[in-house]
Amino acid sequence: MQHAQIYITPKKDILDPQGKAIADALAALGFEGVQGVRVGKYLEVDLAIESPEQAGRVVDEMCRKLLANTIIESYRFDVK
C-alpha cells in the first residue's frame, strides 16, 4: 500500500483572486509583511500498489488526466 500527498496550485503567472482576497484580509487584520498568498488544493490518495515508483507514475497520470488543470495549475506529490 502506498500513500500519496498531492499539492496543486495555480501557476505563478496565473491570477489567484482567492489568494489576493486572503492576503488583503490578513493585511486588514494587522498581519504585516504578507507579500502574497496562493490558494490551491491538497489531496491524499491511498493506492493498493506495492512499488513506490509505480505509485508515483500512477499519481502523475492521475494529476495530468484529472486532478490538475495543467494549463493553469502546477502539481507536485510525495509517495510514502
N, CA, C and O atoms as a CHARMM CRD file, in Angstrom:
* protein
*
  320
    1    1 MET  N      0.85700  -1.17500   0.00000 PROA 1      0.00000
    2    1 MET  CA     0.00000   0.00000   0.00000 PROA 1      0.00000
    3    1 MET  C      0.89600   1.22900   0.00000 PROA 1      0.00000
    4    1 MET  O      1.87000   1.30500   0.75000 PROA 1      0.00000
    5    2 GLN  N      0.55800   2.17600  -0.84000 PROA 2      0.00000
    6    2 GLN  CA     1.29300   3.44900  -0.92100 PROA 2      0.00000
    7    2 GLN  C      0.32300   4.59000  -0.61600 PROA 2      0.00000
    8    2 GLN  O     -0.86900   4.51300  -0.91200 PROA 2      0.00000
    9    3 HSD  N      0.86300   5.63700  -0.02100 PROA 3      0.00000
   10    3 HSD  CA     0.07400   6.82000   0.33900 PROA 3      0.00000
   11    3 HSD  C      0.67700   8.00800  -0.39800 PROA 3      0.00000
   12    3 HSD  O      1.87500   8.26600  -0.29100 PROA 3      0.00000
   13    4 ALA  N     -0.14900   8.72600  -1.14300 PROA 4      0.00000
   14    4 ALA  CA     0.31800   9.88800  -1.89400 PROA 4      0.00000
   15    4 ALA  C     -0.29300  11.16000  -1.32600 PROA 4      0.00000
   16    4 ALA  O     -1.48300  11.21400  -1.01900 PROA 4      0.00000
   17    5 GLN  N      0.54600  12.18200  -1.19400 PROA 5      0.00000
   18    5 GLN  CA     0.10600  13.51900  -0.82500 PROA 5      0.00000
   19    5 GLN  C      0.32600  14.39400  -2.05700 PROA 5      0.00000
   20    5 GLN  O      1.43800  14.47600  -2.57900 PROA 5      0.00000
   21    6 ILE  N     -0.74000  15.04300  -2.51500 PROA 6      0.00000
   22    6 ILE  CA    -0.71000  15.79100  -3.76900 PROA 6      0.00000
   23    6 ILE  C     -1.02100  17.25900  -3.48200 PROA 6      0.00000
   24    6 ILE  O     -1.99000  17.57800  -2.79400 PROA 6      0.00000
   25    7 TYR  N     -0.18000  18.14500  -4.02100 PROA 7      0.00000
   26    7 TYR  CA    -0.33900  19.59100  -3.84700 PROA 7      0.00000
   27    7 TYR  C     -0.52500  20.22000  -5.22100 PROA 7      0.00000
   28    7 TYR  O      0.31300  20.04900  -6.10700 PROA 7      0.00000
   29    8 ILE  N     -1.62800  20.95000  -5.39700 PROA 8      0.00000
   30    8 ILE  CA    -1.93100  21.58100  -6.67200 PROA 8      0.00000
   31    8 ILE  C     -2.13300  23.07300  -6.41900 PROA 8      0.00000
   32    8 ILE  O     -2.92900  23.46100  -5.56300 PROA 8      0.00000
   33    9 THR  N     -1.40800  23.90700  -7.16800 PROA 9      0.00000
   34    9 THR  CA    -1.51000  25.35700  -7.00100 PROA 9      0.00000
   35    9 THR  C     -1.56200  26.03100  -8.36600 PROA 9      0.00000
   36    9 THR  O     -1.11700  25.46600  -9.36400 PROA 9      0.00000
   37   10 PRO  N     -2.11300  27.25300  -8.40100 PROA 10     0.00000
   38   10 PRO  CA    -2.08500  27.98700  -9.67100 PROA 10     0.00000
   39   10 PRO  C     -0.63400  28.26000 -10.07400 PROA 10     0.00000
   40   10 PRO  O      0.22200  28.49200  -9.22000 PROA 10     0.00000
   41   11 LYS  N     -0.36900  28.23000 -11.37200 PROA 11     0.00000
   42   11 LYS  CA     0.97100  28.57700 -11.85200 PROA 11     0.00000
   43   11 LYS  C      1.27100  30.02600 -11.47700 PROA 11     0.00000
   44   11 LYS  O      0.35800  30.82600 -11.27700 PROA 11     0.00000
   45   12 LYS  N      2.54900  30.35100 -11.38600 PROA 12     0.00000
   46   12 LYS  CA     2.98600  31.67300 -10.91700 PROA 12     0.00000
   47   12 LYS  C      2.41000  32.82200 -11.74300 PROA 12     0.00000
   48   12 LYS  O      2.12100  33.88300 -11.19100 PROA 12     0.00000
   49   13 ASP  N      2.23800  32.63700 -13.03800 PROA 13     0.00000
   50   13 ASP  CA     1.74800  33.70800 -13.90600 PROA 13     0.00000
   51   13 ASP  C      0.22900  33.82700 -13.93100 PROA 13     0.00000
   52   13 ASP  O     -0.30700  34.72300 -14.58300 PROA 13     0.00000
   53   14 ILE  N     -0.47200  32.93900 -13.23100 PROA 14     0.00000
   54   14 ILE  CA    -1.93200  32.92200 -13.23500 PROA 14     0.00000
   55   14 ILE  C     -2.46600  33.73000 -12.05600 PROA 14     0.00000
   56   14 ILE  O     -2.03100  33.54400 -10.91900 PROA 14     0.00000
   57   15 LEU  N     -3.40600  34.62200 -12.33100 PROA 15     0.00000
   58   15 LEU  CA    -4.04100  35.41700 -11.28600 PROA 15     0.00000
   59   15 LEU  C     -4.77100  34.49600 -10.31000 PROA 15     0.00000
   60   15 LEU  O     -5.46900  33.57200 -10.72700 PROA 15     0.00000
   61   16 ASP  N     -4.60900  34.74900  -9.01200 PROA 16     0.00000
   62   16 ASP  CA    -5.24700  33.95700  -7.96700 PROA 16     0.00000
   63   16 ASP  C     -6.12700  34.88700  -7.12500 PROA 16     0.00000
   64   16 ASP  O     -5.67300  35.39200  -6.09800 PROA 16     0.00000
   65   17 PRO  N     -7.37900  35.12300  -7.54200 PROA 17     0.00000
   66   17 PRO  CA    -8.23100  36.06500  -6.81900 PROA 17     0.00000
   67   17 PRO  C     -8.51700  35.64000  -5.37600 PROA 17     0.00000
   68   17 PRO  O     -8.64100  36.49400  -4.49900 PROA 17     0.00000
   69   18 GLN  N     -8.62100  34.35900  -5.12500 PROA 18     0.00000
   70   18 GLN  CA    -8.86300  33.89100  -3.76000 PROA 18     0.00000
   71   18 GLN  C     -7.63900  34.17300  -2.89000 PROA 18     0.00000
   72   18 GLN  O     -7.77800  34.59500  -1.74200 PROA 18     0.00000
   73   19 GLY  N     -6.45700  33.94500  -3.42400 PROA 19     0.00000
   74   19 GLY  CA    -5.23700  34.25200  -2.69600 PROA 19     0.00000
   75   19 GLY  C     -5.11600  35.74100  -2.41100 PROA 19     0.00000
   76   19 GLY  O     -4.70100  36.13700  -1.32200 PROA 19     0.00000
   77   20 LYS  N     -5.48000  36.57500  -3.39600 PROA 20     0.00000
   78   20 LYS  CA    -5.43600  38.03100  -3.21600 PROA 20     0.00000
   79   20 LYS  C     -6.40300  38.46500  -2.13200 PROA 20     0.00000
   80   20 LYS  O     -6.06600  39.31400  -1.30700 PROA 20     0.00000
   81   21 ALA  N     -7.60400  37.89200  -2.12000 PROA 21     0.00000
   82   21 ALA  CA    -8.59900  38.23700  -1.09700 PROA 21     0.00000
   83   21 ALA  C     -8.09500  37.86300   0.29600 PROA 21     0.00000
   84   21 ALA  O     -8.30100  38.61200   1.25100 PROA 21     0.00000
   85   22 ILE  N     -7.44400  36.72300   0.41600 PROA 22     0.00000
   86   22 ILE  CA    -6.90400  36.30500   1.70800 PROA 22     0.00000
   87   22 ILE  C     -5.76600  37.22700   2.12700 PROA 22     0.00000
   88   22 ILE  O     -5.68700  37.62500   3.29000 PROA 22     0.00000
   89   23 ALA  N     -4.88700  37.56900   1.19400 PROA 23     0.00000
   90   23 ALA  CA    -3.77900  38.47300   1.50600 PROA 23     0.00000
   91   23 ALA  C     -4.31100  39.83600   1.97400 PROA 23     0.00000
   92   23 ALA  O     -3.79400  40.40700   2.93400 PROA 23     0.00000
   93   24 ASP  N     -5.33700  40.35100   1.30100 PROA 24     0.00000
   94   24 ASP  CA    -5.93800  41.63300   1.69600 PROA 24     0.00000
   95   24 ASP  C     -6.57600  41.53900   3.08000 PROA 24     0.00000
   96   24 ASP  O     -6.45800  42.46300   3.88500 PROA 24     0.00000
   97   25 ALA  N     -7.25300  40.42200   3.35500 PROA 25     0.00000
   98   25 ALA  CA    -7.89200  40.23700   4.66000 PROA 25     0.00000
   99   25 ALA  C     -6.85100  40.13400   5.77100 PROA 25     0.00000
  100   25 ALA  O     -7.05600  40.67000   6.86000 PROA 25     0.00000
  101   26 LEU  N     -5.75000  39.45800   5.51100 PROA 26     0.00000
  102   26 LEU  CA    -4.68500  39.36600   6.50800 PROA 26     0.00000
  103   26 LEU  C     -4.11100  40.74600   6.81200 PROA 26     0.00000
  104   26 LEU  O     -3.85500  41.07600   7.97000 PROA 26     0.00000
  105   27 ALA  N     -3.91100  41.55000   5.77400 PROA 27     0.00000
  106   27 ALA  CA    -3.40900  42.91600   5.97600 PROA 27     0.00000
  107   27 ALA  C     -4.40900  43.74200   6.78500 PROA 27     0.00000
  108   27 ALA  O     -4.01400  44.51400   7.65800 PROA 27     0.00000
  109   28 ALA  N     -5.70000  43.57900   6.49700 PROA 28     0.00000
  110   28 ALA  CA    -6.73000  44.31500   7.22300 PROA 28     0.00000
  111   28 ALA  C     -6.79100  43.90800   8.69100 PROA 28     0.00000
  112   28 ALA  O     -7.19700  44.69800   9.54300 PROA 28     0.00000
  113   29 LEU  N     -6.38900  42.68100   8.98400 PROA 29     0.00000
  114   29 LEU  CA    -6.36700  42.20100  10.36600 PROA 29     0.00000
  115   29 LEU  C     -5.07000  42.55900  11.08900 PROA 29     0.00000
  116   29 LEU  O     -4.88000  42.20400  12.25300 PROA 29     0.00000
  117   30 GLY  N     -4.18600  43.26200  10.39300 PROA 30     0.00000
  118   30 GLY  CA    -2.96500  43.73200  11.02700 PROA 30     0.00000
  119   30 GLY  C     -1.75400  42.83800  10.85300 PROA 30     0.00000
  120   30 GLY  O     -0.72100  43.08500  11.47500 PROA 30     0.00000
  121   31 PHE  N     -1.84900  41.81000  10.02800 PROA 31     0.00000
  122   31 PHE  CA    -0.69600  40.95100   9.77800 PROA 31     0.00000
  123   31 PHE  C      0.18800  41.63000   8.74500 PROA 31     0.00000
  124   31 PHE  O     -0.13900  41.67500   7.55900 PROA 31     0.00000
  125   32 GLU  N      1.30600  42.15500   9.20800 PROA 32     0.00000
  126   32 GLU  CA     2.19900  42.89600   8.33300 PROA 32     0.00000
  127   32 GLU  C      3.18800  41.96300   7.64700 PROA 32     0.00000
  128   32 GLU  O      3.52100  40.90100   8.17200 PROA 32     0.00000
  129   33 GLY  N      3.64300  42.36200   6.49500 PROA 33     0.00000
  130   33 GLY  CA     4.69400  41.63500   5.80900 PROA 33     0.00000
  131   33 GLY  C      4.22600  40.50500   4.91200 PROA 33     0.00000
  132   33 GLY  O      5.05900  39.81800   4.32000 PROA 33     0.00000
  133   34 VAL  N      2.92700  40.28900   4.79200 PROA 34     0.00000
  134   34 VAL  CA     2.43400  39.24100   3.88300 PROA 34     0.00000
  135   34 VAL  C      2.60600  39.75800   2.45900 PROA 34     0.00000
  136   34 VAL  O      1.96700  40.73400   2.06400 PROA 34     0.00000
  137   35 GLN  N      3.46000  39.10700   1.69900 PROA 35     0.00000
  138   35 GLN  CA     3.77000  39.54000   0.33600 PROA 35     0.00000
  139   35 GLN  C      2.83400  38.93000  -0.71400 PROA 35     0.00000
  140   35 GLN  O      2.72600  39.44400  -1.82700 PROA 35     0.00000
  141   36 GLY  N      2.17700  37.86400  -0.36500 PROA 36     0.00000
  142   36 GLY  CA     1.27400  37.21900  -1.30600 PROA 36     0.00000
  143   36 GLY  C      0.79100  35.89300  -0.75800 PROA 36     0.00000
  144   36 GLY  O      1.43200  35.28800   0.10200 PROA 36     0.00000
  145   37 VAL  N     -0.33700  35.45100  -1.25900 PROA 37     0.00000
  146   37 VAL  CA    -0.92200  34.17100  -0.85800 PROA 37     0.00000
  147   37 VAL  C     -1.36700  33.46000  -2.13000 PROA 37     0.00000
  148   37 VAL  O     -1.97600  34.07300  -3.00600 PROA 37     0.00000
  149   38 ARG  N     -1.06900  32.19100  -2.23200 PROA 38     0.00000
  150   38 ARG  CA    -1.55300  31.35200  -3.32300 PROA 38     0.00000
  151   38 ARG  C     -2.42000  30.26300  -2.69800 PROA 38     0.00000
  152   38 ARG  O     -1.99900  29.60700  -1.74500 PROA 38     0.00000
  153   39 VAL  N     -3.60300  30.06900  -3.21900 PROA 39     0.00000
  154   39 VAL  CA    -4.52900  29.06800  -2.69900 PROA 39     0.00000
  155   39 VAL  C     -4.58600  27.90400  -3.67900 PROA 39     0.00000
  156   39 VAL  O     -4.71200  28.10000  -4.88800 PROA 39     0.00000
  157   40 GLY  N     -4.49200  26.70500  -3.15000 PROA 40     0.00000
  158   40 GLY  CA    -4.51900  25.53200  -4.00300 PROA 40     0.00000
  159   40 GLY  C     -5.33300  24.41300  -3.39600 PROA 40     0.00000
  160   40 GLY  O     -6.20100  24.63600  -2.55200 PROA 40     0.00000
  161   41 LYS  N     -5.03700  23.20700  -3.84200 PROA 41     0.00000
  162   41 LYS  CA    -5.73900  22.01700  -3.37100 PROA 41     0.00000
  163   41 LYS  C     -4.72300  21.05000  -2.78500 PROA 41     0.00000
  164   41 LYS  O     -3.58200  20.97300  -3.23900 PROA 41     0.00000
  165   42 TYR  N     -5.15300  20.31800  -1.77300 PROA 42     0.00000
  166   42 TYR  CA    -4.34000  19.27000  -1.16700 PROA 42     0.00000
  167   42 TYR  C     -5.17600  18.00500  -1.17300 PROA 42     0.00000
  168   42 TYR  O     -6.32000  18.00800  -0.71900 PROA 42     0.00000
  169   43 LEU  N     -4.61000  16.92700  -1.68600 PROA 43     0.00000
  170   43 LEU  CA    -5.31300  15.65100  -1.73000 PROA 43     0.00000
  171   43 LEU  C     -4.42700  14.56700  -1.14900 PROA 43     0.00000
  172   43 LEU  O     -3.20200  14.63400  -1.24700 PROA 43     0.00000
  173   44 GLU  N     -5.05400  13.56600  -0.54200 PROA 44     0.00000
  174   44 GLU  CA    -4.37000  12.35900  -0.10000 PROA 44     0.00000
  175   44 GLU  C     -5.03400  11.18100  -0.79300 PROA 44     0.00000
  176   44 GLU  O     -6.25900  11.06700  -0.81500 PROA 44     0.00000
  177   45 VAL  N     -4.21000  10.30900  -1.35900 PROA 45     0.00000
  178   45 VAL  CA    -4.72500   9.15000  -2.08500 PROA 45     0.00000
  179   45 VAL  C     -3.97800   7.90800  -1.59400 PROA 45     0.00000
  180   45 VAL  O     -2.74800   7.89100  -1.55800 PROA 45     0.00000
  181   46 ASP  N     -4.72000   6.88400  -1.22100 PROA 46     0.00000
  182   46 ASP  CA    -4.13200   5.59900  -0.86500 PROA 46     0.00000
  183   46 ASP  C     -4.23400   4.67700  -2.06200 PROA 46     0.00000
  184   46 ASP  O     -5.29000   4.56000  -2.68300 PROA 46     0.00000
  185   47 LEU  N     -3.13300   4.02900  -2.37900 PROA 47     0.00000
  186   47 LEU  CA    -3.07800   3.17100  -3.55800 PROA 47     0.00000
  187   47 LEU  C     -2.68100   1.75000  -3.16300 PROA 47     0.00000
  188   47 LEU  O     -1.75000   1.55200  -2.38400 PROA 47     0.00000
  189   48 ALA  N     -3.38100   0.78500  -3.69700 PROA 48     0.00000
  190   48 ALA  CA    -3.05300  -0.61600  -3.46000 PROA 48     0.00000
  191   48 ALA  C     -1.98200  -1.04300  -4.45100 PROA 48     0.00000
  192   48 ALA  O     -2.18700  -1.92700  -5.28200 PROA 48     0.00000
  193   49 ILE  N     -0.82100  -0.38000  -4.33500 PROA 49     0.00000
  194   49 ILE  CA     0.32500  -0.64000  -5.20100 PROA 49     0.00000
  195   49 ILE  C      1.53500  -0.80400  -4.28400 PROA 49     0.00000
  196   49 ILE  O      1.73300   0.00500  -3.37700 PROA 49     0.00000
  197   50 GLU  N      2.33000  -1.82000  -4.50000 PROA 50     0.00000
  198   50 GLU  CA     3.47400  -2.08700  -3.61800 PROA 50     0.00000
  199   50 GLU  C      4.68000  -1.20600  -3.92400 PROA 50     0.00000
  200   50 GLU  O      5.37400  -0.77800  -3.00300 PROA 50     0.00000
  201   51 SER  N      4.93500  -0.93600  -5.16700 PROA 51     0.00000
  202   51 SER  CA     6.13600  -0.20500  -5.56600 PROA 51     0.00000
  203   51 SER  C      5.92200   1.30800  -5.49900 PROA 51     0.00000
  204   51 SER  O      4.99300   1.82000  -6.12500 PROA 51     0.00000
  205   52 PRO  N      6.75900   2.03200  -4.75500 PROA 52     0.00000
  206   52 PRO  CA     6.65000   3.49600  -4.72300 PROA 52     0.00000
  207   52 PRO  C      6.85800   4.11900  -6.10100 PROA 52     0.00000
  208   52 PRO  O      6.23300   5.13000  -6.42400 PROA 52     0.00000
  209   53 GLU  N      7.72800   3.52700  -6.91200 PROA 53     0.00000
  210   53 GLU  CA     7.97700   4.06200  -8.25700 PROA 53     0.00000
  211   53 GLU  C      6.73900   3.93000  -9.13200 PROA 53     0.00000
  212   53 GLU  O      6.37500   4.86500  -9.84500 PROA 53     0.00000
  213   54 GLN  N      6.09700   2.77400  -9.07700 PROA 54     0.00000
  214   54 GLN  CA     4.87900   2.56900  -9.86400 PROA 54     0.00000
  215   54 GLN  C      3.76900   3.48100  -9.35500 PROA 54     0.00000
  216   54 GLN  O      3.02900   4.05700 -10.15200 PROA 54     0.00000
  217   55 ALA  N      3.64500   3.61800  -8.04100 PROA 55     0.00000
  218   55 ALA  CA     2.63300   4.51400  -7.47600 PROA 55     0.00000
  219   55 ALA  C      2.87200   5.94700  -7.93600 PROA 55     0.00000
  220   55 ALA  O      1.92000   6.66800  -8.23500 PROA 55     0.00000
  221   56 GLY  N      4.12700   6.36200  -7.99600 PROA 56     0.00000
  222   56 GLY  CA     4.45200   7.70300  -8.48200 PROA 56     0.00000
  223   56 GLY  C      4.01800   7.91200  -9.91600 PROA 56     0.00000
  224   56 GLY  O      3.49900   8.97100 -10.26700 PROA 56     0.00000
  225   57 ARG  N      4.23200   6.90200 -10.74600 PROA 57     0.00000
  226   57 ARG  CA     3.79300   7.00400 -12.14500 PROA 57     0.00000
  227   57 ARG  C      2.27300   7.10900 -12.23700 PROA 57     0.00000
  228   57 ARG  O      1.74800   7.88200 -13.03800 PROA 57     0.00000
  229   58 VAL  N      1.56800   6.33000 -11.41500 PROA 58     0.00000
  230   58 VAL  CA     0.10300   6.35700 -11.42000 PROA 58     0.00000
  231   58 VAL  C     -0.41200   7.71500 -10.92800 PROA 58     0.00000
  232   58 VAL  O     -1.33000   8.27900 -11.52300 PROA 58     0.00000
  233   59 VAL  N      0.16900   8.23600  -9.85900 PROA 59     0.00000
  234   59 VAL  CA    -0.26000   9.53400  -9.32600 PROA 59     0.00000
  235   59 VAL  C      0.00700  10.63600 -10.34100 PROA 59     0.00000
  236   59 VAL  O     -0.82600  11.52400 -10.51900 PROA 59     0.00000
  237   60 ASP  N      1.15500  10.59300 -11.00600 PROA 60     0.00000
  238   60 ASP  CA     1.45800  11.58900 -12.02600 PROA 60     0.00000
  239   60 ASP  C      0.40800  11.56000 -13.13500 PROA 60     0.00000
  240   60 ASP  O     -0.04600  12.60900 -13.59400 PROA 60     0.00000
  241   61 GLU  N      0.02800  10.37100 -13.55700 PROA 61     0.00000
  242   61 GLU  CA    -1.00100  10.23800 -14.59700 PROA 61     0.00000
  243   61 GLU  C     -2.35600  10.75600 -14.09700 PROA 61     0.00000
  244   61 GLU  O     -3.08300  11.41100 -14.84400 PROA 61     0.00000
  245   62 MET  N     -2.69500  10.46400 -12.83300 PROA 62     0.00000
  246   62 MET  CA    -3.94500  10.99000 -12.25000 PROA 62     0.00000
  247   62 MET  C     -3.96500  12.51000 -12.30100 PROA 62     0.00000
  248   62 MET  O     -4.97400  13.11600 -12.66100 PROA 62     0.00000
  249   63 CYS  N     -2.85400  13.11200 -11.94100 PROA 63     0.00000
  250   63 CYS  CA    -2.77000  14.57500 -11.92400 PROA 63     0.00000
  251   63 CYS  C     -2.91600  15.14400 -13.32600 PROA 63     0.00000
  252   63 CYS  O     -3.65400  16.10600 -13.53600 PROA 63     0.00000
  253   64 ARG  N     -2.21300  14.55100 -14.28600 PROA 64     0.00000
  254   64 ARG  CA    -2.26200  15.05500 -15.66100 PROA 64     0.00000
  255   64 ARG  C     -3.63900  14.87200 -16.30000 PROA 64     0.00000
  256   64 ARG  O     -4.08000  15.71800 -17.07900 PROA 64     0.00000
  257   65 LYS  N     -4.31800  13.76900 -15.97200 PROA 65     0.00000
  258   65 LYS  CA    -5.58700  13.45900 -16.63500 PROA 65     0.00000
  259   65 LYS  C     -6.81500  14.03100 -15.94100 PROA 65     0.00000
  260   65 LYS  O     -7.82500  14.27900 -16.59900 PROA 65     0.00000
  261   66 LEU  N     -6.75600  14.25100 -14.60800 PROA 66     0.00000
  262   66 LEU  CA    -7.97400  14.64800 -13.90900 PROA 66     0.00000
  263   66 LEU  C     -7.76600  15.68200 -12.80800 PROA 66     0.00000
  264   66 LEU  O     -8.48200  16.68200 -12.75900 PROA 66     0.00000
  265   67 LEU  N     -6.81300  15.46000 -11.94400 PROA 67     0.00000
  266   67 LEU  CA    -6.74200  16.25000 -10.71100 PROA 67     0.00000
  267   67 LEU  C     -6.27600  17.68100 -10.92500 PROA 67     0.00000
  268   67 LEU  O     -6.74500  18.58200 -10.23100 PROA 67     0.00000
  269   68 ALA  N     -5.37200  17.91600 -11.86100 PROA 68     0.00000
  270   68 ALA  CA    -4.84400  19.26200 -12.09800 PROA 68     0.00000
  271   68 ALA  C     -5.16400  19.70600 -13.51700 PROA 68     0.00000
  272   68 ALA  O     -5.12100  18.91500 -14.45900 PROA 68     0.00000
  273   69 ASN  N     -5.47800  20.96900 -13.64600 PROA 69     0.00000
  274   69 ASN  CA    -5.61100  21.56900 -14.97200 PROA 69     0.00000
  275   69 ASN  C     -4.21900  22.08500 -15.32300 PROA 69     0.00000
  276   69 ASN  O     -3.84000  23.18300 -14.91600 PROA 69     0.00000
  277   70 THR  N     -3.47100  21.30400 -16.06600 PROA 70     0.00000
  278   70 THR  CA    -2.06100  21.60300 -16.27600 PROA 70     0.00000
  279   70 THR  C     -1.80900  22.86000 -17.11000 PROA 70     0.00000
  280   70 THR  O     -0.66300  23.29400 -17.23000 PROA 70     0.00000
  281   71 ILE  N     -2.83900  23.44000 -17.67700 PROA 71     0.00000
  282   71 ILE  CA    -2.68300  24.70100 -18.39000 PROA 71     0.00000
  283   71 ILE  C     -2.48000  25.83900 -17.39800 PROA 71     0.00000
  284   71 ILE  O     -1.68200  26.74300 -17.64400 PROA 71     0.00000
  285   72 ILE  N     -3.20200  25.79900 -16.27300 PROA 72     0.00000
  286   72 ILE  CA    -3.12900  26.90400 -15.30700 PROA 72     0.00000
  287   72 ILE  C     -2.63300  26.48600 -13.92500 PROA 72     0.00000
  288   72 ILE  O     -2.43200  27.33200 -13.05400 PROA 72     0.00000
  289   73 GLU  N     -2.43200  25.16900 -13.72100 PROA 73     0.00000
  290   73 GLU  CA    -2.01600  24.69900 -12.39300 PROA 73     0.00000
  291   73 GLU  C     -0.72400  23.89500 -12.47800 PROA 73     0.00000
  292   73 GLU  O     -0.43700  23.23200 -13.47500 PROA 73     0.00000
  293   74 SER  N      0.04200  23.98100 -11.39600 PROA 74     0.00000
  294   74 SER  CA     1.21300  23.13600 -11.19900 PROA 74     0.00000
  295   74 SER  C      0.87900  22.11500 -10.12300 PROA 74     0.00000
  296   74 SER  O      0.01600  22.35100  -9.27800 PROA 74     0.00000
  297   75 TYR  N      1.56100  20.98900 -10.15700 PROA 75     0.00000
  298   75 TYR  CA     1.33700  19.99800  -9.11000 PROA 75     0.00000
  299   75 TYR  C      2.65800  19.36400  -8.71300 PROA 75     0.00000
  300   75 TYR  O      3.62000  19.32600  -9.48100 PROA 75     0.00000
  301   76 ARG  N      2.66800  18.87400  -7.49500 PROA 76     0.00000
  302   76 ARG  CA     3.76700  18.06200  -7.01400 PROA 76     0.00000
  303   76 ARG  C      3.17500  17.04500  -6.05100 PROA 76     0.00000
  304   76 ARG  O      2.07800  17.24400  -5.52900 PROA 76     0.00000
  305   77 PHE  N      3.89300  15.96300  -5.81700 PROA 77     0.00000
  306   77 PHE  CA     3.36300  14.93900  -4.92100 PROA 77     0.00000
  307   77 PHE  C      4.50200  14.19300  -4.24600 PROA 77     0.00000
  308   77 PHE  O      5.63500  14.16400  -4.72500 PROA 77     0.00000
  309   78 ASP  N      4.15900  13.59600  -3.12400 PROA 78     0.00000
  310   78 ASP  CA     5.05600  12.72200  -2.38500 PROA 78     0.00000
  311   78 ASP  C      4.35800  11.38600  -2.22200 PROA 78     0.00000
  312   78 ASP  O      3.17500  11.33700  -1.88600 PROA 78     0.00000
  313   79 VAL  N      5.07700  10.31100  -2.45400 PROA 79     0.00000
  314   79 VAL  CA     4.54100   8.95800  -2.25700 PROA 79     0.00000
  315   79 VAL  C      5.31300   8.33800  -1.11300 PROA 79     0.00000
  316   79 VAL  O      6.54400   8.33000  -1.11300 PROA 79     0.00000
  317   80 LYS  N      4.58300   7.81500  -0.13400 PROA 80     0.00000
  318   80 LYS  CA     5.21400   7.19600   1.04500 PROA 80     0.00000
  319   80 LYS  C      4.64500   5.81400   1.27100 PROA 80     0.00000
  320   80 LYS  O      5.04300   5.12800   2.21300 PROA 80     0.00000
